[in-house]
Amino acid sequence: MPHFPVNLAISGRLVTIVGGGKVALRKALALRTAGAQIRIVAPVIEDELARMLEADAMRRRAYQAGDLDLSMLAIAATADTGVNASVIAEARAHGILCSDAADPSNGDFTFPATLRLDDVTIAVDTAGSSPGFAKRILAEVAKHLDPQYGRAAAALRAMREYARGVLSSQERSPVLRALAALPLEELAAMGPLQAQHRVDAMAQEVRGIAPGPGTNTAVCASRASQLALAQSRTVAAKLALQGVATTILSVSTLGDQVQDRSIAAIGQENIWVKELELALRDGRAQYAVHSCKDLPSTLPRDMQIVAISAREDARDAFCSERFESFESLPPHSRVGTSSTRRRAQLRSLRPDLTYIDIRGNVDTRLRKLREGDYDAIVLAMAGLRRLGVSAKYTVPFDPLEMVPATGQGALAIEMLDVQSELQQAIRSAINDSAAELQVLAERAALARLRGGCQAPIGIHAVTVGRALGIRGIVVSPDGRRVVRAHCTAAAETAAQATALGVALADQLLASGAESILSLTGGLAGKLILLPRTQERPSRIAQALEVEGASVIQWRAGEAAARVLGERLPDMIVFPSSGSVDAAAVLLRDWTAVAKRPAIAAMGPASASAATAHGFPPDVVASSAEIEPLVAAVLEYFR
C-alpha cells in the first residue's frame, strides 16, 4: 500500500504504546528523540523501557478501553493480534492516528528509517515491508552527505523566522530563494546575528537598492518570548511596506527573569516594560512593541505611544485538556492564572475552585496544562490566535461576564517623545483609529482609578457606530465584592475618548471601587513558606495569596534547595504542630542564618512546637482559624 510522507510535530504531545517489549522500546526511543510524551500500557515492561519513563507514564496491566484518551498517536506493539486489533479499532473510533507494529497494513502510518543532521531529516520508508532494507539505503545515502547541510538548514530556518518579521510577503519569497542558493560553506558558518544581517543585505539586493548609510533602517526592542517576537515581526512586516527595514533586538525584562514567584509578589510595576524603555533611551533601539495590556496607565515623561494596532480578540479564554467549560469544572479543581485581575473575577464566579499561580510563556503554560499540573488555565485569546495554538477545550469568556484587561488584544508601539520621520512611518503603517480610541478610553479609566497592570480591574471598550461603549469592573481579591459600571457616548476624538474613560472611572469610584482598591495587596512582594502535612489544597495558602503574598507550599521529604533555591522567605507560617515537626530540617539550617524568617503560628499548639525547636513565633493567631491568622500576618507586616 503506498504511503504519503509527512512530518508530524509531536513535541510535548502524548503517544500511547500498547506493549512493553523490544518493539515498544524501539518505538519509544524514536518518539522520545522527537520530544513526545510517552505512555506505556502492558502487564510486563522491559527494564530498559521502564527506566526511561516516569512511574505515572506506565500502566502495568492489560490494555483497557480508554487507555488512548488524550493521545495524538497510538501504537499497537504486542504479540497478540486480538489486542492489537482492539487498539487500532479504538484509535480510529476517536480519530487518533494508529500504527500496528506487527502488521503495517492495518495502521495509518509506519516508522521510516531516519538520519538527522541538525535541521535536516532524511527518511527512507518501505511501507513497513523491509525495515532492514530501508536502513541499508539510508546508510549508503549518509556516506555522501556533508554534515554542513544540517548547519546550513539551521541558518536558513533562522533567516526565515527573521524575514517573516521584517519583510513584506511579496519580498520574502525571492529573498529566501536567493538565500537558499548561497554556498553551503557560507550558510553553515553563519551565526544568528550574521543570518539577520544577510537577510537585510539580500532584501536590499532584491529591491535593487545598494545598502549604505542612507538606507531606512530601524531597530525594534522586543521581549524574547515567542509571542512577543511574533508580535514584533508583525509590526516590522507592515513597516517594511513603508520602506523601513527592521532589526529586532531581544531584551530580557524583569518579568522574564523572575520566574520563581507570582507577578504580584515581584512587587514592582512595569515588569515587562522598563528594560525596553531603557533600550530606547540609550539608543540601542528606535521603537518598542508591547502587548498594550502590559503598559502602565501613565508613561514616563520622555516616552510616547505612537501607534495602536488593530485589535485581535480581546477576550480571556478558558483552556483545559479534560473539561469542556469553566462551568463544568468540579469543585476544588486547580485553575492556573498569573493575573490578579483574572483571579479576582474568576473567584467571584466560582469561589469553590483552587486558583494557583502559573508562570512561563504561552507554550510553557499549555505544556503544564497537558502534563496535568492544572485542570484548567486562563489565557488571552489574542496570544493564542497570534501563535496559532490552543488547548483541547479553548472557550472564550463573555466579556460581559469576564471583563478583559485595559488594552488587551492590541499592540502598542512606544518611542521617545521626539518627532521623527520614523514615528510618522510607524503611525501610518500600524495605527488603527478605532482601536486607538478604545485604548485611550480604557487607559484613561485605569489612570483615574490609579490602577496598574496588576490591579484587579477590568476595562473594555467597543466601537458602536460613532460612539464608544465602555465597561468596567473592580473586584476584591477574594471575589466577594464586585463593582461594575458601563457608559456609552460619542467618541470620535482623543479628547472625547479620554473623557468617556474618566466618566466610567468616576462611576466605579462612586459605587465603592476606591474602598476595594485601598485594601488589595497587603502582602504584595512577600514570600511566605507554608509547611504542609496534607495533600489537599490549602485554604490558608489561598487566603494569603488573596492578600498578594507569594506562597510556597512545602511538604516533608522535599529537598529545601529544590523548593527555595537561594531565597529566604519573609515568613514561615505553621498551621499545626505537625507542620513544625515536618519543617525541622529547615529550622535547623536557619539557626546559622543571621536573618531568619519571621514565624507565624496558627494557635497555641503550633506556637509551643515552634518554641520547642528554638523558634518562638513572632505572630500567634488569636484562635486556630484562618481569618485570625491572616489578620495577624497582615498586622505584623504593617
N, C-alpha and C positions, 0 to 999 in steps of 0.2 A: 504494500500500500504506500503511495507517495506521501511524504510529509512536507509541510510548509515550514521553513525555518523562521523562528522569531527569537528575539532576546527579551526575556522577562526580567523586570526589576523586582527582585524578591527580597531585597534587604529589609529586615525588620518584619517581614510577613511570615505567617505561620504555615509550615508544611508538616502534614501528618504522615508518618511512615508506619504502616501496619506490618510488623515483623521485626525480629531482633537479632537476626543472624548476620553472616558476612555480607550478603547483598544489601541489607539495610544499612550496614556500616559504610559501604562504598557510596551509597546514595547520600547518606548523612554528611560524609566528608565533603562531597562535591557541593552540597547545598550550603554547608557551613562556610565554605570559601566565598560564596556569593552573599553571605550575610543573613541568610534565612534563620528564623526561629524554627526549631525542630521539636516535634512531639513524637515519641515512640510508643506504640501500643503493641505489647507482646507478653506472653506469660514468662518467657525466658529471654533475657537481653545479654548479648555478648559483653564481656567485661570491658573491652576497649570502647565499645559504643556507650556503655553506661558511664565510663569515666569522663567522656566529653560532654555529658549533659548534666543539668541540674536535676535534683530529685523530682521537682514538680513538672519536669518535662517528660517523665516516664510513667506509663500506666502498665504496671506489671500484672497483666491479666489478659484474658482472651478479648478479642475485638467485640465491641458492642455498638449498636446503633447510637448515633450521637457523638461518637469519637472524632468525627470530622468537623465538628462545629468550629466556626471562625477560620477554617483553613482556606488558603489560597490554592494549594495543590494537595493532592492525596496520592500516595504511592503504596500499592499492594505488593509486599515483598515477603510473603510467606510461601511455604511449600504446599499449602492446602489450597487447591483450586477453588473450592467452595467458598473459603474465607475471602480469597482474592476477588471472586465474583461479587460477593456482598459489598466489599469496599467500593468496587467500581460502580455498582448499582446505586449505592447511597450518594457517592460523589456526583454522579450525573443527575440524580434527583434534586440536588441542591446547587447545581450549576458550578461545581468545583472540578477543575481540570484534574485528570487522573492518569496514572501510569500503572500498568501491570508488568512487574519485572519478569515474571515467568513467561508471559505471552504478550509481546508488544502490540500485537494486532488488536488486543482487547482495549487498549488505552487510548488516550488523546495525545500523548507525547512520549518521546524516548529521550534518553540521555546521550548526547553525542560525545565523542572524544574531543577534548578541548586543549588548546595551548594558549596561555595568556602571556602577553608581553605588555605590561602596564595597561594602557587603554585599548590595546589590540587583542581581540579574542578570535582565534581561528578554531572553527568546529568542523569535524568530519562525522557525518552520520550515515549509517547504512540501514536506517529504519528498524534497528534492532536485530537485523538478520545476522550480522557478523561484527560484534564489538571488537574482536581481535584484529580484524582487517582494517577497521577504522583507525585503530591505534597505529597500525603499520603505516598507513597513508600519512597520518599526522607526523610520525617520526621522520619520514622522508621529507615532508614539507619543512620541518623545523631545521633540517640541515642547511637549507638555503635561505633562511630568514634572518636578516640582520637585526640584532636586539635594538638598534636605534629606531626601528619602526614604532616600537611601543612608546618611547620617549617623545618621538615626533607627534604621535597621536595625542599624547597628553598636552603638548604645547598647543596643538590645534584646538583641543577642547577649551583650553583657557582663552584662546583667541575668539572662539565662537561666543563664549559667555560674555566676554568684554564687548565684542562687536554688537551683540544683541542690545546692549545698553547705550552705546554711543553712536550707532549708525542707523540711518533710516532703513526701512525694509527694502527699498529699491537698491540701496548701496550694498547691503550685506552680501547678497549672492555673488556679485562679481568680485568683491574684496575677498571673501572666503575661498572662492575658486582659485584666485591668484595666490593666496597664502598656501593652499594645499599643494601648489606646484613648486614651492620653494625647494631648494636642495635638501635632501634628507639630513645631512650633517648639520645644516644651519638650524633646521627645526628642532632636532634632537638636543641641541646645545642651549636652547632658549629657556631662560627663567621666566617667572610670571611677569615681572616688570618689562623685560625685553619683549615679551609677547605683546603686551599692551602698546608699547612704542611702535612695534612692527605693524600692528593693526592701524594705528593713526597714520603712519607713513604710507601704507598701501592705500588707505582711503584717499589720501591726497593725490596719489598717483592715478587712481581710478577716476577721480574728479577732474584730473588734468591740471591740478594746482601744485606747484612745487612747494614743499614745506619750507618755511622760513620764519623770520621774526614777525612778519605781518599776518601770519595765519591766525584766524579767530579760534582760539582755544580757551578752555576753562577747566578748572579742577573742582569737582564736586565732593564735599565731605559727606560721608555716609557711615552709619553703623555697619558692622561687618556681618550681621546676620543675613541669612538667605533672603528673608523677606525685605529687609532694608535695602539690600543690594538690588533686588528685583524692582523695588520702587524707584531707586535712584536711576537705574538703567532705563526705566520707562520715561522719566523726565529727560534724561540725556538724549534718548532717541528722538523725542519731539524737538529738543533744542537743536539737534543735528539738522533738522529740516530748515532751521533759520540760518544755517551755515556756520554753526559753532560746534566744534568737536570737543568732547568732554573726556577727561581722565578722572576716574573715580578713586578717591583717597579713602581707604578703610580706616575708621577711627574706633578705638575701644572706649566705650563710655563707662562711667561708674556702675550703671545698671548692668552692663555686660560683665564687668569684672567681679562684682559681688553676687555670687550665686548661692551662698550658704545661709541666707536668711530672706524673709519676705521683703517686698519693696517698701512697705510701710515701716518695717523695722530698720531699714537703712538710715531713716531719719533725715533725709535731705530731699528737697525738691529738685526738679530739672535733672534727674539722674541719667536721662537719655540724651541730654541736650548740651550741657556745659562744655564738654570736650569738643563737640562740633563747632560751637561758637568760638572756642579758643583757636581752632584751625583757621577760622575766618579772620580773626583778629591778627594772627601772626603771619598771614599771607600764604599759608600752605594751601588754602582753598579759596575760591571766589564765591561759591554758594553751597548751601547745605540743604539736604532733603530730609524732612521729618514726617513721621506719622503725626498728623495735626493734633491728635488727642494727647500726645506726649509733651506738647509745649505748655509752659506755664501761662497763666492767664495774662501776665504782664511781662513783656520782653525787656531786656536791658536797654538803656537809652541809645546805645550805639548800634542796635540791631533793628531790622525791619522784616516783615513778611512781604515779599514782593509778588507772590502768586499763590493761589489756592487751586489745586487740581479739581477736575470733575470728580464727583463723589462716587466711590464704589459703595456697595451695600453697607449701610451704617449700622445694621442690626448686630446684636450679640447672638451667638449660636450655641445651642446645646449639642454636645458631642459625646457619643457613647458607642462602645462596641457591643453592648449587651442589652441596653434598654432603649426603647423606641422614642421616648419623650421624657421631658423633665417630670411630667405628672406621673409617669409610670415607675419612677424610681422608688424602691421600697424604703421605708423609714431607716434612718441611720446610714444610708448609702454615702460613700465618700465622693465628694464633689470638689474638683481642683480648680482654683482660680487665684491669680495673683493680684486681682484688682479689689481695692476696698469698696469701690462703688458697686461692682457686681456682687460681692459677698453680702453687702448690706441689703441690696434689693432681693437677692435670692433668699436670704433669711426671712425677709418679710413675706415671701411667697410660700416657702417650705421650711419652717423652723425645725422640722423633725429630721433634717439631713445634717451630715457632718461635713463642714467646709474646711478644706485643707489647702495650704499654700502650694503653688506649683510654679517652678521657675524653668527657664530654658526657652529656646526658640520654638516656633510652631511645630517643626518636625519632632523635636525632642519631647514636647508635651504629648503629641499624638502617639509617639512610641511608648511613653509611660502609660498612656491610656490602654494601648494594645497589650502591654505586659501585665495589666491588671492592678497597677498601683492605685488607680482611681476607677470608680464606677462610671463617672462622667466628668467632663471638664467643660469649661465655658471659654470660648474664644471669639474673636471678631470675625464676622463673615467676610469682611473686606480682605483680611490677611489670607484666609482660606482660599478665596477666589483668585487672588493675585498669584498664589503659589500653585493653584490647581490641585489642592489636597482636601481630604475630608476624612471623617470617621465613618464607620458603617452606618450609624444613625447621626445625621447632621441636620438639626432642626432650628431654624431661626426663631428667636423670641419676637413676639409682637412688641414694637417699640412703645405702644401704649401701656404695656404691662412691664416691660424691662427697658427703661429709658437709657439710650446709648450715652456714651461719654461725649463731652464737647469736642467737636471736630472729627469724631470717629468716621472713618471711611474716606477722609480727604487727606491729601498730601499738602504740606506747607513748604514753600521754598523760602529760606531765610538768607539774608545778605547783610553786609554792613550798611548802615544808614547813610549811604552816599549814592547820589545819582550817577548812572553809568549806562553805556550802550548795552552792556551785558544784561543789566536789570531790565531794560526795555525789551530785549530779545526774549528773556525768560518769561516776562509777563505776557508777551504776545503769543508765545508758544504754549504756555501752560495754563494761564488763568482761566477759570470758568466763572462767569459773573454770578450765576445762580448759587453755586457752591460758596462763592466768596461772601455773599450777603448772608447766607445761612450761618457760616462760620463766624462772621463778625457779630451777629446777634448772639450766638452761643457763647463766644468768648467774652462779650460784654456782660452777659449774665453771670458767668463764672467769676469775672473780676469783681463785680459788685458784691458777690457773696464771699469774696476773699478766699475762694477755694483753689487749691492746687490740683494737679492732675491726679492725685491720690485721695482727694476728698470724696466722701460718699454722696456725690452729686451727679445727677444725670441731666443733661440739657440737650434737646434735639429740635432742630428747626426744619421745616419743609416748605417748599415754594408752592403757593396756591394762587395761580394767575399772577397778578402784580403784587400780591400780598405774601407775607410770611406767617406761618403758624408755628409757634414755638412752645414747647412743653418742658417743664422742669420737675425734678423730684429731689428731695433731700431725705435721707433715711438714716436713722441711728444705726450704729454698727451691729446691734443685736436684732435689728429688723423690726423692733416693736413700735417705733414712732416713725410715721411717714407723712411728709408734707408734699403736696402736689400743687401745681398751678399750670395754667395754659393761657396764652394770649394770641390774638391774631390782629394784624394791622398792615396797612400799606407799607411796603419797604422796597423802594426802587433805588435808594441811595444808601451809601455807607452810613450817613448820619441817621437815617430812618431805621436801619437795621440795628445799629448800636442802641438807639433809644428804645426799641422794642425789647432788646435783651435786658436792659436796665429795668424796664417796666415789669418783666417777668420776675427778675430777682427781687424787686420790691414786694411783689405779691407773695413770693415764698417767705421772705423775711417777716412780713405782716402776719403770716399764718403759722409762725413758730420755728422757721428754719434756723434762726440765729441761736436759739437755745440748744438745738441739736448739734450744730457745728461747734459750739463752745465746749461741748462735753466729749467730743471724739478724740481718740488717740492719746489718752492719758499716759499710756505706757509705750508710746511710739519710740522706737530706737532701742528698747530694752530687750536683751536676750535672756530668756528665763529657761532654766533646766528643770524638767519635771520628771523625777524618777517614777517608774510605773511597776506595779506587780501584777497588773491585769492586762488582757489583750483588748478588751472592748474600748471603743472610743472614749476619750476623756472629756467630760463636761467641764472640768477645771481648765484644761487647755483651751477649749473654745471660749470660755469666759474671759481668759487673759488675752486671747487674740482679738476679741471684740474691742478691748481697750488699746489695741495697737501693738502689743508685745509680739516678739518672735519667740515661739515656744518650741523647744526640742524635747521630745518625749524619749526618755532613756530607760531601757529595760535591763534588768540584771543579766549579766553574761555578755552584753555588748562591750566591745573594746572602747574605752573612753576616747582614744585618739580618733577612732572612726566616727564617733558621734560629734565630738567637739573640735577636732583638729588642734590648732594652736589657740583657739579662742577661750576666753574666760567669761562665763556668763555673769550678768549683772546680779542675778539672784537664783538660788535653788529653792524650789517650793516642795515641801514634804507633805503629801496628802494623808499619810498614815505612818505609824511606827515601822511597819514593814518596808515602806519605801526608804526609810532612813537606813535600815539594815542592807537593803539592796544597793545603796549608794556608798557603802562603807569604803570601798576601794577608792572612789573619787575623793571622799573626805580625807583619807589618809594622804593622798597625793597633795591636797591643798594645804595640809598643815605646814608644808615647807614654802608656801607661796606668801609673799608679803601682803598682797592684796587679795584676800579670798572673797568669794561672792557673798552677798547678803543672804541670810537664811530666813525663810518664812515657814511657819508650821501651821497646819490646819487642826488646831485644838491641842489640849494638854498632853495627850498621849504621844503625838509626834514631836512635840516640844521637848518632852522628857527624854525621848530616844535620841534626838539631836544633841541635847546637852550631855548625855552619857557618852557620846562619841567625841566630846570636846568641842562641839559647835553650838553653843547656846544661841537660840534664834533671835534675830533682830525684829521679827514680826510674828506675833501669835494671834490668830483669828479669835474673836470673842466667842465663837462657837464653831463646832466641826461641820460647817456648811460652806457652800461655795460663795454665796454673796458676801458674808462677812470676811472671808479670806481675800477676795478680790478687793473689797473696800480697804482692808488693812494694807495690802500691797500698794494700792494707789496712794494711800496716805503716806506710806513710807517714802515713795519716790517724790512726792510733792515736797 
